[in-house]
Amino acid sequence: MNVSSTEGLFAKLAAHNSLDKLNAALDAGEAVLPPSSLYAYAAIDAGFPFVDFTPSTGARLPALEELAIERGVPHAGSDGKTGETLVKTALAPMFLSRNLRVRSWAGLNLLGGGDGLSLSEPNRAAAKLESKARSLDEALGYETDHPVHIDYLEDMGQWKTAWNHISFEGFMGTSMKMQFTWEGCDSALAAPLVIDLARLTSLAHSSGKSGALPELAFFFKDPAGTEEHRLSHQFHQLVTWAGQLTKRA
Ligand SMILES: NC(=O)c1ccc[n+]([C@@H]2O[C@H](COP(=O)([O-])OP(=O)(O)OC[C@H]3O[C@@H](n4cnc5c(N)ncnc54)[C@H](O)[C@@H]3O)[C@@H](O)[C@H]2O)c1
């Protein structure tokens, strides 16, 4: 379970495209993997499932997918969905199904703790913002203007405040707005997800699953192996899948 600090964006390299190429580069001593992917490689190679709760690269490389299939090991990620994005992916389908067109969706985040401090570095923040950005357009099915901003405020400690401003259009182009403020305790939101992910991934492993587990999308901002971001759909998929695995176990 990777819950270490968010890494900066890591360049895509040819060595990531296949296991043979990756092994050749590693054997030649080339630094082709960030720490999160080295951890993923080590875990999968040793026959253990790997879960990435961070937006770092982790197991999200074709070469590591190949390794996971070869070793018969499942993996899941990326980036736990515990706050602002959780609310966004619950609300976006409502706007979509009511045909209320979202014109813009802006988010401002104040964050304390070690994560807030890490994300005050621009390259690490870029990795987090990239992961946060993906869900909205995919949940709505069209592109919107949706800037997200994160500020570190030491005084917040484990707490996070996210303020979102949504501008949308109704019947005959009538312009309307919605705003919400989320005030969450990061650790209390993340801990039960980490425990559930460990249990579900272990169940998947003992049921013979390997490679990315898209059915765990419910837990992630940037889920591996699927573009499904709508929270209620993700929950339905999760419950159906877990029910099938439990019946088999
Ligand atoms: N609600 C949440 O807490 C939440 C939600 C989604 C994602 N995340 C992600 O989970 C990660 C951890 O969040 P946090 O709030 O616990 O951060 P944190 O800064 O409090 O803890 C991160 C820890 O990782 C350690 N670390 C850094 N590099 C490491 C490495 N290479 N190997 C092993 N350990 C290393 C640090 O020393 C630190 O102790 C972050 O990437 C964050 O974005 C957290």
PDBQT file of the ligand as one rigid body, heavy atoms in Angstrom, charges set to zero:
ROOT
HETATM    1  N1  LIG A 301      -7.068  11.894   2.674  1.00  0.00    +0.000 N 
HETATM    2  C1  LIG A 301      -5.797  11.590   2.507  1.00  0.00    +0.000 C 
HETATM    3  O1  LIG A 301      -5.056  11.513   3.460  1.00  0.00    +0.000 OA
HETATM    4  C2  LIG A 301      -5.286  11.293   1.123  1.00  0.00    +0.000 A 
HETATM    5  C3  LIG A 301      -6.204  11.230   0.061  1.00  0.00    +0.000 A 
HETATM    6  C4  LIG A 301      -5.737  10.940  -1.216  1.00  0.00    +0.000 A 
HETATM    7  C5  LIG A 301      -4.387  10.737  -1.426  1.00  0.00    +0.000 A 
HETATM    8  N2  LIG A 301      -3.504  10.828  -0.396  1.00  0.00    +0.000 N 
HETATM    9  C6  LIG A 301      -2.097  10.650  -0.685  1.00  0.00    +0.000 C 
HETATM   10  O2  LIG A 301      -1.483   9.776   0.256  1.00  0.00    +0.000 OA
HETATM   11  C7  LIG A 301      -0.116  10.166   0.423  1.00  0.00    +0.000 C 
HETATM   12  C8  LIG A 301       0.170  10.319   1.899  1.00  0.00    +0.000 C 
HETATM   13  O3  LIG A 301      -0.598  11.389   2.453  1.00  0.00    +0.000 OA
HETATM   14  P1  LIG A 301      -0.304  11.856   3.962  1.00  0.00    +0.000 P 
HETATM   15  O4  LIG A 301      -1.278  12.925   4.272  1.00  0.00    +0.000 OA
HETATM   16  O5  LIG A 301      -0.215  10.652   4.848  1.00  0.00    +0.000 OA
HETATM   17  O6  LIG A 301       1.156  12.504   3.762  1.00  0.00    +0.000 OA
HETATM   18  P2  LIG A 301       2.303  12.683   4.840  1.00  0.00    +0.000 P 
HETATM   19  O7  LIG A 301       3.238  13.694   4.248  1.00  0.00    +0.000 OA
HETATM   20  O8  LIG A 301       1.725  12.927   6.181  1.00  0.00    +0.000 OA
HETATM   21  O9  LIG A 301       3.026  11.258   4.902  1.00  0.00    +0.000 OA
HETATM   22  C9  LIG A 301       3.835  10.789   3.856  1.00  0.00    +0.000 C 
HETATM   23  C10 LIG A 301       4.971   9.955   4.484  1.00  0.00    +0.000 C 
HETATM   24  O10 LIG A 301       5.677   9.303   3.411  1.00  0.00    +0.000 OA
HETATM   25  C11 LIG A 301       7.069   9.312   3.755  1.00  0.00    +0.000 C 
HETATM   26  N3  LIG A 301       7.843   9.104   2.517  1.00  0.00    +0.000 N 
HETATM   27  C12 LIG A 301       8.210  10.012   1.570  1.00  0.00    +0.000 A 
HETATM   28  N4  LIG A 301       8.874   9.419   0.574  1.00  0.00    +0.000 NA
HETATM   29  C13 LIG A 301       8.931   8.085   0.886  1.00  0.00    +0.000 A 
HETATM   30  C14 LIG A 301       9.497   6.958   0.246  1.00  0.00    +0.000 A 
HETATM   31  N5  LIG A 301      10.142   7.064  -0.930  1.00  0.00    +0.000 N 
HETATM   32  N6  LIG A 301       9.374   5.753   0.847  1.00  0.00    +0.000 NA
HETATM   33  C15 LIG A 301       8.703   5.607   2.019  1.00  0.00    +0.000 A 
HETATM   34  N7  LIG A 301       8.134   6.658   2.672  1.00  0.00    +0.000 NA
HETATM   35  C16 LIG A 301       8.273   7.874   2.098  1.00  0.00    +0.000 A 
HETATM   36  C17 LIG A 301       7.268  10.679   4.402  1.00  0.00    +0.000 C 
HETATM   37  O11 LIG A 301       8.443  10.702   5.164  1.00  0.00    +0.000 OA
HETATM   38  C18 LIG A 301       5.979  10.781   5.262  1.00  0.00    +0.000 C 
HETATM   39  O12 LIG A 301       6.180  10.176   6.515  1.00  0.00    +0.000 OA
HETATM   40  C19 LIG A 301       0.084  11.440  -0.397  1.00  0.00    +0.000 C 
HETATM   41  O13 LIG A 301       0.596  11.120  -1.662  1.00  0.00    +0.000 OA
HETATM   42  C20 LIG A 301      -1.343  11.959  -0.553  1.00  0.00    +0.000 C 
HETATM   43  O14 LIG A 301      -1.504  12.784  -1.699  1.00  0.00    +0.000 OA
HETATM   44  C21 LIG A 301      -3.929  11.081   0.872  1.00  0.00    +0.000 A 
ENDROOT
TORSDOF 0
